[in-house]
Amino acid sequence: MTRRDFLKMLAAASAAGLVLPRHSYAAPDTMSEFYDLPPFGQLTFMHITDCHAQLVPTYFREPSINIGVGEANGRLPHVVGNKLLKYMGFKSGSIYAHAFSHVEFAELAQLYGKIGGFAHLATVVKHLRSTRPGRTLLLDGGDTWQGSATALWTNGQDMIDATKLLGVDIMTGHWEFTYGADRVKEVIEKDFKGNIEFVAQNIVDKEFGDPIFKPYTLREVNGISVGVIGQAFPYTPVANPGYMVPDWTFGIQEDRMQKMADEVRAKGAQIVVLLSHGGMDSDFKIATRVTGIDLIMGGHTHDALPAPHVVSNAKGKTLVMHSGCNGKFLSVLDLEIKDGKIKDYEYRLLPIFSNLIPPDKAMSEHIAKVRAPFKAKLEEKLGITEELLYRRGNFNGTSDQMIVEALREIKGTDFAFSPGFRWGATLLPGEAITMEHLMNLTAITYPIVTTIERSGEELKFMLEDIADNLFNTDPYMQQGGDMVRTGALRYVIDPNQVMGKRILRMEDGKGKLIDPNKKYSIATWGGVGPQPEGVPVWDVVAEYLRHHKSVKIKLPNTPKVVNIADNPGLDVS
């Protein structure tokens, strides 16, 4: 596609619909100014991550609660909502304000439309490549094969083929491993061979310590030697079922990472990239401690950084970028290289607004083909939502509330727990809740609903343990995900406390204090132990929705959060 072709398509889309408003950041007058980035320097990286198998456009609300603790307090991405708009200088109601914050989400979503979709993403990627011939690399940070019905039902094949068609050059992983070690190796040895390189320096054989995957790759791009080191999610066997990767060990492996950085430098790499799936705060810490890495292009925590962090370490500086989730953004980093080093750069995190971008024909045909066998099942209408259904945030979202209320009612338990997952598309008030939307919230390979009993004392320990994973001031101890979503169990939390002292009070849905010695029944799903016989969570929630026919959850069951009055990661205005 030539630049002229691209601009013609954008002009046609503009004539048919939306006009971009002016605002204080980038201030595009037209869609061509928005997406037609002029080349800069000699080398371009494009980066996607955490799309969670969303082939078609969706809505996705950014968090109103993303609390930073310790050194992360007040640092992006732990600045949200109106505080983020002020921090970045985004005008309220602008297209960037909508892309990066939750403020007035439902109203602005009606104006700006859905985001993402691989067909629209492919159009932008192809255009950027056409304006930067022979100088681009497209990196995928992982969590690509999981998160939708069609991905689950095709064993990830719909996404594997889509990434090949998109032209991904290099990727690393996390939820990919929940298809099992054999499936991951099969894809790399067959589908990816000659197309996509899979790199992960921190995964080795449990018995012998041999690397399972290539730790890095070296590429010659526009006469510049580039080294890309992979960092898969370090806590996969803890956050997900360990039995799915029984012979592999993970971890951060900081010493080995330093060795890999030194090794690629010794082999002539002028630019070294860490393609990471470890989370924003962990990547920030790595940047301060591991030298010789120019760029960290990261994911896992689903944070959309409007601008990169420039982090100093003992031997230089590292740029840290995160590219959001759900197919919502594409990072574009242009580098000017002089004397084998980065002299300057230009960076844009491009929101992929589907009604601004014409879909790519080849990708559209692929998406239609893989969805066709499941069309009737995907479109089954289960009910209507009367309020905004969303998930993203440190505590319960309204989609999570729907799930835990369904579990409690159908299973007849005192409480219900749902995992603190950060993936799952948003629905606007008045939209139909289809089976596809429900699967976007629940499609995992270990979905069985179980009923357990725990004492009040055990419940407190469970909450404390999960809170420590989220709010530990050492980023290396944060093992991923948000707080467990609770149905009928209420609590008070102080994120700035230490393990064992964060959960200050627990009570049931009627305000009665939890008895530490009493046993309570809990319906839950997504447990990382071996899956028992039973019913998957989507069947339980579908039964609930078919019975009630509509959902009206204005406010989710969030805990009372104390001792964070000035924390910019909390905005519930």
N, C-alpha and C positions, 0 to 999 in steps of 0.2 A: 504494500500500500504506500503510495507516495504522500508527501505532505499535502499536496493539492487535493488528493482524494479525501484525506482525513478532514481537511478544513471544509470541504464541500458537504461531507456527512454531518459535521457539527453544525454547519449553517442550516441544513435542512431540519435537524432536530430542534434548533433554536426557533425556526419559523413555526414549528408545530407546537411549541409549548413554552417552556420556562425561560425567563430572562433573569440572569444573575443580578442580585442587588450589589451595590457598592458597599464596601466596609473598610475597616482600617487595616486589614491584613491581606496583602496581595491584590486586593481590589480589582478583580477582573471585570471588564465591561461585557465580555462575550465569552461563550464557551470555548472558543479557540484560544483565548488568553488563559483560560483555566487549565486546559489539558495540553496545549501545544507548547511544551517547555522548550525553549531554545537550548541547543547543546552547549555544554561548557566543559572545558578541559579535554582530556583524552580518554577517560575511562568512566563507565557508568554502571552502577549496581542498581538493580531493581529487586525489591524484597517483598514477599508476602509471607504470612504466617497465620496459623490458627484459624483457617477458613472453616474448619469443622464440616467439610463436605457440603457446603452450601453452593450448589451449582446454579441456582436461580436466585434472582434478587429477593431480598427480604428487608424488613425493618430491623434495626438493632439499636437499642437505647444504651447510652453510656452510663456509668454508675453515678449515683448521687452520694455513695459512701465508698471511699477507697482510702482508708486511714493509713497514714504513714507513721511509724514509730521510730524512736531513736533518731539516727541521722537522716532517715527518710522523711521525717515530718517536715512538710512544707516544700518538698522537692517533687517535681513532676515524676510520676503520674499521680502523686497523692495530693493533687489540687483539683477540685471538681466543681461542676455546676457554675453558679454565678461567680464564684471565686476564681475559677479557671478563665472565664471570659475576661475578667478584670486583669488577671495575670498576663494573658496573652494579647490583650487589646482587641478581642473579638467584639464586634458590635452585636448586641442582642437581636435575635431574629435573623442573623445572617446565615449564609450557607455553611460557613465554618463553625459558627456557634452551634448549629444543628448537628454537624458532623462530630464535633468533639465533646459535646456536653449533653446532659439530660434535660436541660432547661426548655420548657414548653415543647416537650418532645412530640406529643400527639398532634398539636396544632401545626408545628413546623413540618412534621412528616407528611401531612396532607398537602403542604405547599411544595416540598422538595422531592417527595416520592421515595421509592425504595432504593436501597444501596446494594452494591455488589452484583453478583452474577458473573459466572466465568465467561459468558459470551461478551459482556461489556468490558470486563477486565482484559480479555484477549484483544479487543480493538485498541485499547490504550497501549498495551504491551507491544503490539505489532507496529503501531505508529512510532513509539519511542525508539524501537529498533531501526525503523526505516530512516529516522533522522540522525541515528548514531550508528551507522553501519560498521560492523566489525569491532565494536568497542563496548558491548554490553554483556553482563552476566545477570541471569535471573535466579535468585536464591529463594528457596522455600524452607521456612523454619519449622515445619512439621505441624501435627494435628490437622492433617489434610484429608486422611482417608476415613475419618470417623465423625459422626454428628448428624447424619440424616438417615432416613429410611432406605433410600436407594443404595447408600454406601453399605449399610448393614446387610441388606438383602443381596448385594452383589459381591460381598466379601471385600469391599473397597475398590472393586475393579472400575466402577464408574469414575472415581476420582483419579485412579492411577492413569487411566487413558486420557482424562482431561488434563492432567499435569504434563503429560507427554505432548499433547496437542498445543498446550499453552507455551511449551518450549522451556520448561524449567531446566536449568543446567545442573544444579546441585541442591540437595536437601538433607535435613536431619530429621529426627523423629521423636514422638512420645506416644500418642494414642494409637499410632500405627502398630505398636507392639501388642495391643490388646486383641489383635487378630491371631496372635501366637507367633512364636519364633519361626516356625516352618513357613508360615505364610509370608512373613517379611522377607526371609531369605529367597523364597520362590520368586517374589516380585523383583527383587534386586538382580537375581541371576537371569531372569527371563525378560520381563517387561522393561526393566530399566537398562538392560545391557545395550550399550551404544547410544543411549539417550540421556539418562539422568544418573549422576553419581550420588550415592548415599554415603555420608561421612559421619563418623561418631568416634571421637578419640577416647571417650570415657566408658566404652562398653567392651569388656574383656571376658574371656572364658573363666568361669568360676574355679575350675580345677587347675588350669595351667597358666592362666594369665595372658593367653594369646588374644590379640585383637580380633573381634568378631567382624568389624567393618573397617574400611579404610579410615584412618584417623584424619586424613586431610587429602586434598588434591592440589596439584599445581597446574595453572592454566596460563598460557601466553595470550594476552588480550591486547590488541593494538600495539604490539611491541613491548608491553609491560608484563612482567612476571607477577602473577597473583597467586597467593596461597590461601586456601579456604580450609579452615579447621572446623570439624563438626563437634558439637556439644549437645548430645541428646539429653532428654530430661533426666536429671541425676537420680530421682527418687521413684522411678517407674515401678520397681517391685514392691514399694511401700504404698504409694498412692493408688496403684492398680494391682490386679492379681499377680503375685510373684510366680504362680504356677504356669503362667503363660510364657514366661521366659526363664525356665528353671535353671539353665546352665550358664546364665549371664550375670555378671555384676556390673553395676552402674556407678553412681557417685559423681562428685564434682571433679575429682582427680586433678587438682590444681597443679601439682608438681609435674604430672605428665603433660598437662596443657602447656606449661612453660617449656618443657622439653620439645614439644611439637612446634611451638613458635620459634624456638631457636633453630630447630632442624629445617624448617621451611626457609628461614632466613639464610641459613648456610647453603641451601640449594639454589639460592638466587632470587627468592621472592622479594620483590620491591614493596608490594602491598600485601599485608596479612590481615585476613578477615576471620573472626570467630563467628560462625553460624550457630547461634545458641538457641536452646529451648530450656532455659533455666529460670526465667523470670527477670523482671526489671531490676529489682533490688540486688539480686544475686549477680547479675551482669555488671551492675555498677561496682560492686565489691571486686569482682574479677578484674575490672579495668584498673583498679587502684593497685593491684597486687601482681598481676602477670604482665610482664613487659614484652615489647616487640609486636603487640597487636595494634593495628591501626584502627580497625573498625570492629565493633560488635553489633551484629544485626540479629536482634533477639526476639523471643516470643515467650509463650506459655501463660503469662499473666494477663494477656489480652489488652495491654495498655497501648493506647494510641498517642504517641509523642509528637506534638506539632513541630518540635525542633529537637535535634539531638543534644545529649549531654556531652560536654567536652571534659574528660576526666584526666587528671594528671597522675602520673606514676613515677617510679624511680628513674625511668629512662626516656620519658616522653609523654605523649598525650594519646588518648584513645577516644574516638567518637562512639557513643552508644545510642543506638536507634531501636525503637520498637514500632511495629506496624499494625497494631490493633488486631482485629479478628473478624470472622464471619464473611470474609471477602470484601470488607468495607473499605479497605485502604490498599494503596500500592506506594511503597517507599521508592523514591527516585533520588539517587545520590550521584551527582557528577563530580569527578575529581580532576583537579589540575595537578599533574605530577611534574616535578622538576628535580633533577639529580637523584632520582630514585625515591623521592619522598613526596608526601602530600604538601603542596604549596597552598592550595585554596580549595574550597568546595562550595557547591550549591545543593541544597536539599529541599525536597518537597514531599510531604506525606499527602498523596492525592486521594481524596474521597472518591469512590467509584459510584457516582449517582447514575443509576441505570436509565433514567429518562433524559439524561443529557448526552448519552453515548449510544450510538447505533450498535446493535449486537453484531459480533463477528459471525459470518455465515457458517463456516466449518464447525465452530464450537457450538453454535445453535443447533446444528444438525446432530452433533454428538449428544447433546443434552436431551433433545427430543427422542432420540433413539433409545437411550438408557432409561428414560422415564416411562416410555410407552407401555411396557408390560405391567406397570404398577399404577397406571393412571387412575383407575376406579378406586383402588384402595387408598391412594394418596388423597383423593378428593372427597372421601367420605366425610360428611359433615356431622360432627359429634355434638356441637352446641354453638352458642354465641357468647362472646365476651362483652359485657357492658362497660368494662373499664380496661385501661391499658394493661396488657399482660407482658411482663418483662422479667428477666432473671438477674442481670448483671449487678453486682454489689457485694459488699462484705457479708451482708446478712440477707434474710429472706427477701425475695422479690415476689411479685404477685403471681407469676407462673409457678414458683415454688410453693406458694401458699395453696394454689389450686391442687397441686400434687399431694401435699401432706393432708389436706382436708379430705381428699378422695381416699387416701390410704386409711385414715382414721375411721371414716364412715363405713367403708366396705369391709375392713378387717375388724372393726369394733374394738379398737385399742384405746388405752388412755392417751397415748401420745403417738406421733409419727415423726420420723426423721427422713430427710432427703439429702443426698450429697450436695456439697457446696460447689457444684459445677459452674463454670463461667460461660459455657456455650449454650446456645438456644435462642432462636429468633424471637422478635417482639411482635405482638399483635395490637392493632389499634382498636379503640372502642367501637363496637358494632360489627367487627369482623367475625366471620365463622371460624370456629376452632375445628380444624380438619385433622384427620389422622396424620397428615404430613407435619402439621405444626406440633402435634403431640410427640411425634417421633423425633422432631428437631430438639426436643427437650430431654428425650429419654433413650435414644438409640445407642445402646452399648451392648457388648457381647456377654455381659454378666448382669442381666436385668431382673432376676427373680426377686419377688417380694417375700420377705420372711417376717415372722412375728417372734419377738424375743422378750424376755423379762429382765429388767435391771433394777437394782435398788436405787434409792435416791442418792446414796453415796457414789455408786457406780456411774450414775448419770452425770454427777458433777465432775468426776474424773474424766469422763468422755469429753465433756465440753472443754475442760481445761486443756486436755491433750490437743484437741483440734485448734483451740485458740492459740496455743503455743506454736503450732505449725504456721499460723497466719501472722501473729504479732510478735514473734521473737525478734529482738533487736539485731540479732546476727542473721543476715540474709541467707547464709549457708544452712541455717536450721529451719528455714521456711520450706515446707515440703509440698506446697502447691494447693490450690483451691481456696475457697472461702469457708466461712463457718457453716456447719451443718444446718440445714433448714429444719425448723422445728414446728410441729403442729401441736397446739394446746400447751406446750411447755414454754414458759416465759422466764427470762432471767435478766440480771443486771451484770454488765461486764465493764471492766476497766482495762482497756488494751495496753496501758502503760505499766501495768503491774507485771509480775514474773509468774512463771509456772506455779500453779497451785493457788494463786491469789487473784486471778483475774475474774472468776465467776463469784459474784458477791451475794447473790440471792437467786433462788429458783422457786417458782410457784406454778401451779396448774392454771388452766384456763379460767377458773373461777376465783383466782387470787389466793388460793390456799397454799401455804408453804409446803415445799416438797419434804417429805419425811426421809431422812437418810437411811432408815432401816426398813422402809416399806418397799415392796416389789411393785413395779409398774410395767404394764404391757406396752410394747412399742412395735408399730409396723414400720418397716424400713426396706430399703433396696440398695443395690450397688455395693454390697459387701464384697471385700476382696478375698474372702475365703472361697473354697470350692463351692460351686453353685448346687443347691439342693434341687429336688424336683419341686415344681411350683409354677406360678403364673407370672409372666413378665409384667413389669410396672405399667406399660402402656395399655395392657388389657384391663387392669384395675382402674386406671384413670378414665379410660374410654367408657367403662360401665357406669362410672359416676357421672360423666358428662351426658351420656345418653339418657340417664334418669332425670337429671336436673335441667337439662336443655339450655341453661344459660348460667354464666358465672359473673358475679359482681363482687370483686375484691378491690376496694378502693385503697386500703392500707394493709400491707403485709404485717405479719407477726414479727416485728423486729425487736431486739432487746433494748433495754434502756442502757445507753452508753454514757459512762461518766468519766470525768477527769480529762476531757478533750475539748473543752469549750473553744479554744483558739485553733483547733486543728483544721486546716483548710481541706482535709480529705473528707469532711462531713458537710453536706449541704442539703438540707431537707426543706428548704424554703419553697 
